């Protein structure tokens, strides 16, 4: 079965990105490229990574007025990513227009509440209620807007899965038991996220910063 792990290749160094992808490719289902990589290498860099033969998750977390986001998504069309992120808090019209502008084969997923935030951070942004409530509210908004799914932490994915069983649910911020969490705050193990209903996992540093990234990816895959 294809691995449900997308490895987050968070580096601006193209040679390192390619080398990492080659090392872990047999234990991951796809490559996630984010802002760091895209700002350094743009669409040409994405194409070079896509040439390695794994699906590309382009994580640009677009968040702007509907017209701007739709035009940006349209401009990204030629690279036809398998998955593309926008922010759910951009609102319903933005989500609808992003989906309408995306290539047919691209899943548009809406980031709800970043896994690097906790309840205190949420309150500080002026949002009342718990992270759980906030994620469910944004997940409902994303479902109504017709995008393919959402990004949330493993703490909420079970509840989202119950409300939206067909949603494509992306869970980042996962850590093998006993691993360091870094800047992530709402963290679960890869296995717990899958058991709760994640469609795919996004995993960066536990693989990319390991002494042997291939062995780390294999070890995590073996727990799923
Ligand atoms: O959209 C994402 O992928 C994302 C959303 C989120 O809420 N939290 C989050 O960590 N991510 C991404 O997931 C990856 C997590 O990396 P690690 O913490 O190194 O495993 C990074 O590339 C983040 O940009």
Boltz pocket constraint, residues with backbone or C-beta under 6 A from the ligand:
constraints:
  - pocket:
      binder: B
      contacts: [[A, 8], [A, 10], [A, 34], [A, 59], [A, 85], [A, 111], [A, 113], [A, 114], [A, 115], [A, 116], [A, 151], [A, 152], [A, 172], [A, 173], [A, 174], [A, 181], [A, 182], [A, 184], [A, 202], [A, 203], [A, 204], [A, 205], [A, 206]]
      max_distance: 6.0
